[in-house]
Amino acid sequence: QVYLVQSGGGLVPAGGSLRLSCTASGINFKIHTMAWYRQAPGEQREWVASITSSGATNYTDSVKARFTISRENSRNTVFLFMTSLKPEDSSVYYCNTLSRGRTWWGRGSQVTVSS
């Protein structure tokens, strides 16, 4: 069984910052690409950022230069550091990976950005 345990999130004013964490178990973390997705009410879940086993990163255009994804393999943890937050960033954020032929998700972290 793969577990992705998330922490972080909360309420922040526009322009503020937050950090999300996701700690994995049940996988050889260092070889897996990890990703963050988000889903706002009434919207489809969308990909936000990903980081490969070698540390290469990619971001959806709307968060480029504001969000940073990173990983700490010694702690089996992936982070999403979010800065210059906007009200439209308000969503539930999910940690994600592919392992054993299926997709695994964290339980989600609520991020609310007030205007």
Secondary structure, 3 states (H helix, E strand, C coil): CCEEEEEECEEEECCCCEEEEEEEECCCHHHCCEEEEEECCCCCCEEEEEECCCCCEEECHHHCCCEEEEEEHHHCEEEEEECCCCHHHCEEEEEEEEECCEEEECCCEEEEEEC
